[in-house]
Amino acid sequence: MAKDGSEKPTARATEDGKIRAFTYEGAKSIKQPTITIVYEVVGKNQVVIRNARFTEPKYGRTGRA
């Protein structure tokens, strides 16, 4: 979810949309990292995670402003 509580859309990396990226924004106040995941949809109920990157969060706190 985005900082304002709305869900952030995934980014499609290929034209057919099978490889996608998603970023979850973490928060320093609860020691939660920002996570960026690249994944591939391989079947109706199957997802393969291709890459996951954990970085320092850019936000100090979670919740709504």
Phi and psi in radians as a Rosetta constraint file:
Dihedral C 1 N 2 CA 2 C 2 CIRCULARHARMONIC -1.329 0.35
Dihedral N 2 CA 2 C 2 N 3 CIRCULARHARMONIC 2.925 0.35
Dihedral C 2 N 3 CA 3 C 3 CIRCULARHARMONIC -1.023 0.35
Dihedral N 3 CA 3 C 3 N 4 CIRCULARHARMONIC -0.536 0.35
Dihedral C 3 N 4 CA 4 C 4 CIRCULARHARMONIC -1.465 0.35
Dihedral N 4 CA 4 C 4 N 5 CIRCULARHARMONIC 0.075 0.35
Dihedral C 4 N 5 CA 5 C 5 CIRCULARHARMONIC 1.667 0.35
Dihedral N 5 CA 5 C 5 N 6 CIRCULARHARMONIC -0.183 0.35
Dihedral C 5 N 6 CA 6 C 6 CIRCULARHARMONIC -1.473 0.35
Dihedral N 6 CA 6 C 6 N 7 CIRCULARHARMONIC 2.655 0.35
Dihedral C 6 N 7 CA 7 C 7 CIRCULARHARMONIC -1.385 0.35
Dihedral N 7 CA 7 C 7 N 8 CIRCULARHARMONIC 2.338 0.35
Dihedral C 7 N 8 CA 8 C 8 CIRCULARHARMONIC -1.466 0.35
Dihedral N 8 CA 8 C 8 N 9 CIRCULARHARMONIC 2.298 0.35
Dihedral C 8 N 9 CA 9 C 9 CIRCULARHARMONIC -1.221 0.35
Dihedral N 9 CA 9 C 9 N 10 CIRCULARHARMONIC 2.696 0.35
Dihedral C 9 N 10 CA 10 C 10 CIRCULARHARMONIC -1.398 0.35
Dihedral N 10 CA 10 C 10 N 11 CIRCULARHARMONIC 2.691 0.35
Dihedral C 10 N 11 CA 11 C 11 CIRCULARHARMONIC -1.753 0.35
Dihedral N 11 CA 11 C 11 N 12 CIRCULARHARMONIC 2.277 0.35
Dihedral C 11 N 12 CA 12 C 12 CIRCULARHARMONIC -1.537 0.35
Dihedral N 12 CA 12 C 12 N 13 CIRCULARHARMONIC 2.170 0.35
Dihedral C 12 N 13 CA 13 C 13 CIRCULARHARMONIC -1.584 0.35
Dihedral N 13 CA 13 C 13 N 14 CIRCULARHARMONIC -0.293 0.35
Dihedral C 13 N 14 CA 14 C 14 CIRCULARHARMONIC -2.223 0.35
Dihedral N 14 CA 14 C 14 N 15 CIRCULARHARMONIC 2.827 0.35
Dihedral C 14 N 15 CA 15 C 15 CIRCULARHARMONIC -1.102 0.35
Dihedral N 15 CA 15 C 15 N 16 CIRCULARHARMONIC -0.655 0.35
Dihedral C 15 N 16 CA 16 C 16 CIRCULARHARMONIC -1.429 0.35
Dihedral N 16 CA 16 C 16 N 17 CIRCULARHARMONIC -0.123 0.35
Dihedral C 16 N 17 CA 17 C 17 CIRCULARHARMONIC 1.369 0.35
Dihedral N 17 CA 17 C 17 N 18 CIRCULARHARMONIC 0.279 0.35
Dihedral C 17 N 18 CA 18 C 18 CIRCULARHARMONIC -1.388 0.35
Dihedral N 18 CA 18 C 18 N 19 CIRCULARHARMONIC -0.498 0.35
Dihedral C 18 N 19 CA 19 C 19 CIRCULARHARMONIC -1.849 0.35
Dihedral N 19 CA 19 C 19 N 20 CIRCULARHARMONIC 2.189 0.35
Dihedral C 19 N 20 CA 20 C 20 CIRCULARHARMONIC -2.348 0.35
Dihedral N 20 CA 20 C 20 N 21 CIRCULARHARMONIC 2.869 0.35
Dihedral C 20 N 21 CA 21 C 21 CIRCULARHARMONIC -2.254 0.35
Dihedral N 21 CA 21 C 21 N 22 CIRCULARHARMONIC 2.549 0.35
Dihedral C 21 N 22 CA 22 C 22 CIRCULARHARMONIC -2.464 0.35
Dihedral N 22 CA 22 C 22 N 23 CIRCULARHARMONIC 2.408 0.35
Dihedral C 22 N 23 CA 23 C 23 CIRCULARHARMONIC -2.078 0.35
Dihedral N 23 CA 23 C 23 N 24 CIRCULARHARMONIC 2.214 0.35
Dihedral C 23 N 24 CA 24 C 24 CIRCULARHARMONIC -1.834 0.35
Dihedral N 24 CA 24 C 24 N 25 CIRCULARHARMONIC 2.077 0.35
Dihedral C 24 N 25 CA 25 C 25 CIRCULARHARMONIC -1.433 0.35
Dihedral N 25 CA 25 C 25 N 26 CIRCULARHARMONIC 2.084 0.35
Dihedral C 25 N 26 CA 26 C 26 CIRCULARHARMONIC -1.484 0.35
Dihedral N 26 CA 26 C 26 N 27 CIRCULARHARMONIC -2.981 0.35
Dihedral C 26 N 27 CA 27 C 27 CIRCULARHARMONIC -2.570 0.35
Dihedral N 27 CA 27 C 27 N 28 CIRCULARHARMONIC 2.414 0.35
Dihedral C 27 N 28 CA 28 C 28 CIRCULARHARMONIC -1.163 0.35
Dihedral N 28 CA 28 C 28 N 29 CIRCULARHARMONIC -0.598 0.35
Dihedral C 28 N 29 CA 29 C 29 CIRCULARHARMONIC -1.109 0.35
Dihedral N 29 CA 29 C 29 N 30 CIRCULARHARMONIC -0.477 0.35
Dihedral C 29 N 30 CA 30 C 30 CIRCULARHARMONIC -1.999 0.35
Dihedral N 30 CA 30 C 30 N 31 CIRCULARHARMONIC 0.296 0.35
Dihedral C 30 N 31 CA 31 C 31 CIRCULARHARMONIC 0.934 0.35
Dihedral N 31 CA 31 C 31 N 32 CIRCULARHARMONIC 0.795 0.35
Dihedral C 31 N 32 CA 32 C 32 CIRCULARHARMONIC -1.982 0.35
Dihedral N 32 CA 32 C 32 N 33 CIRCULARHARMONIC 2.155 0.35
Dihedral C 32 N 33 CA 33 C 33 CIRCULARHARMONIC -1.334 0.35
Dihedral N 33 CA 33 C 33 N 34 CIRCULARHARMONIC 2.824 0.35
Dihedral C 33 N 34 CA 34 C 34 CIRCULARHARMONIC -1.424 0.35
Dihedral N 34 CA 34 C 34 N 35 CIRCULARHARMONIC 2.345 0.35
Dihedral C 34 N 35 CA 35 C 35 CIRCULARHARMONIC -2.130 0.35
Dihedral N 35 CA 35 C 35 N 36 CIRCULARHARMONIC 2.215 0.35
Dihedral C 35 N 36 CA 36 C 36 CIRCULARHARMONIC -2.002 0.35
Dihedral N 36 CA 36 C 36 N 37 CIRCULARHARMONIC 2.182 0.35
Dihedral C 36 N 37 CA 37 C 37 CIRCULARHARMONIC -2.116 0.35
Dihedral N 37 CA 37 C 37 N 38 CIRCULARHARMONIC 2.349 0.35
Dihedral C 37 N 38 CA 38 C 38 CIRCULARHARMONIC -1.908 0.35
Dihedral N 38 CA 38 C 38 N 39 CIRCULARHARMONIC 2.164 0.35
Dihedral C 38 N 39 CA 39 C 39 CIRCULARHARMONIC -2.388 0.35
Dihedral N 39 CA 39 C 39 N 40 CIRCULARHARMONIC 2.797 0.35
Dihedral C 39 N 40 CA 40 C 40 CIRCULARHARMONIC -2.126 0.35
Dihedral N 40 CA 40 C 40 N 41 CIRCULARHARMONIC 2.290 0.35
Dihedral C 40 N 41 CA 41 C 41 CIRCULARHARMONIC -1.507 0.35
Dihedral N 41 CA 41 C 41 N 42 CIRCULARHARMONIC 1.972 0.35
Dihedral C 41 N 42 CA 42 C 42 CIRCULARHARMONIC -1.852 0.35
Dihedral N 42 CA 42 C 42 N 43 CIRCULARHARMONIC -0.210 0.35
Dihedral C 42 N 43 CA 43 C 43 CIRCULARHARMONIC -2.827 0.35
Dihedral N 43 CA 43 C 43 N 44 CIRCULARHARMONIC 3.130 0.35
Dihedral C 43 N 44 CA 44 C 44 CIRCULARHARMONIC -1.014 0.35
Dihedral N 44 CA 44 C 44 N 45 CIRCULARHARMONIC -0.687 0.35
Dihedral C 44 N 45 CA 45 C 45 CIRCULARHARMONIC -2.173 0.35
Dihedral N 45 CA 45 C 45 N 46 CIRCULARHARMONIC 0.472 0.35
Dihedral C 45 N 46 CA 46 C 46 CIRCULARHARMONIC -2.222 0.35
Dihedral N 46 CA 46 C 46 N 47 CIRCULARHARMONIC 2.329 0.35
Dihedral C 46 N 47 CA 47 C 47 CIRCULARHARMONIC -2.335 0.35
Dihedral N 47 CA 47 C 47 N 48 CIRCULARHARMONIC 2.356 0.35
Dihedral C 47 N 48 CA 48 C 48 CIRCULARHARMONIC -1.981 0.35
Dihedral N 48 CA 48 C 48 N 49 CIRCULARHARMONIC 2.157 0.35
Dihedral C 48 N 49 CA 49 C 49 CIRCULARHARMONIC -1.429 0.35
Dihedral N 49 CA 49 C 49 N 50 CIRCULARHARMONIC 2.102 0.35
Dihedral C 49 N 50 CA 50 C 50 CIRCULARHARMONIC -1.598 0.35
Dihedral N 50 CA 50 C 50 N 51 CIRCULARHARMONIC -0.582 0.35
Dihedral C 50 N 51 CA 51 C 51 CIRCULARHARMONIC -2.750 0.35
Dihedral N 51 CA 51 C 51 N 52 CIRCULARHARMONIC 2.448 0.35
Dihedral C 51 N 52 CA 52 C 52 CIRCULARHARMONIC -2.360 0.35
Dihedral N 52 CA 52 C 52 N 53 CIRCULARHARMONIC 2.237 0.35
Dihedral C 52 N 53 CA 53 C 53 CIRCULARHARMONIC -2.115 0.35
Dihedral N 53 CA 53 C 53 N 54 CIRCULARHARMONIC 2.214 0.35
Dihedral C 53 N 54 CA 54 C 54 CIRCULARHARMONIC -1.876 0.35
Dihedral N 54 CA 54 C 54 N 55 CIRCULARHARMONIC 2.146 0.35
Dihedral C 54 N 55 CA 55 C 55 CIRCULARHARMONIC -2.276 0.35
Dihedral N 55 CA 55 C 55 N 56 CIRCULARHARMONIC 2.940 0.35
Dihedral C 55 N 56 CA 56 C 56 CIRCULARHARMONIC -1.114 0.35
Dihedral N 56 CA 56 C 56 N 57 CIRCULARHARMONIC 2.381 0.35
Dihedral C 56 N 57 CA 57 C 57 CIRCULARHARMONIC -1.224 0.35
Dihedral N 57 CA 57 C 57 N 58 CIRCULARHARMONIC 2.574 0.35
Dihedral C 57 N 58 CA 58 C 58 CIRCULARHARMONIC -1.610 0.35
Dihedral N 58 CA 58 C 58 N 59 CIRCULARHARMONIC -0.237 0.35
Dihedral C 58 N 59 CA 59 C 59 CIRCULARHARMONIC -1.723 0.35
Dihedral N 59 CA 59 C 59 N 60 CIRCULARHARMONIC 2.496 0.35
Dihedral C 59 N 60 CA 60 C 60 CIRCULARHARMONIC -1.396 0.35
Dihedral N 60 CA 60 C 60 N 61 CIRCULARHARMONIC -0.563 0.35
Dihedral C 60 N 61 CA 61 C 61 CIRCULARHARMONIC -2.450 0.35
Dihedral N 61 CA 61 C 61 N 62 CIRCULARHARMONIC 2.811 0.35
Dihedral C 61 N 62 CA 62 C 62 CIRCULARHARMONIC -1.728 0.35
Dihedral N 62 CA 62 C 62 N 63 CIRCULARHARMONIC 3.037 0.35
Dihedral C 62 N 63 CA 63 C 63 CIRCULARHARMONIC 1.759 0.35
Dihedral N 63 CA 63 C 63 N 64 CIRCULARHARMONIC -3.056 0.35
Dihedral C 63 N 64 CA 64 C 64 CIRCULARHARMONIC -1.682 0.35
Dihedral N 64 CA 64 C 64 N 65 CIRCULARHARMONIC 2.592 0.35
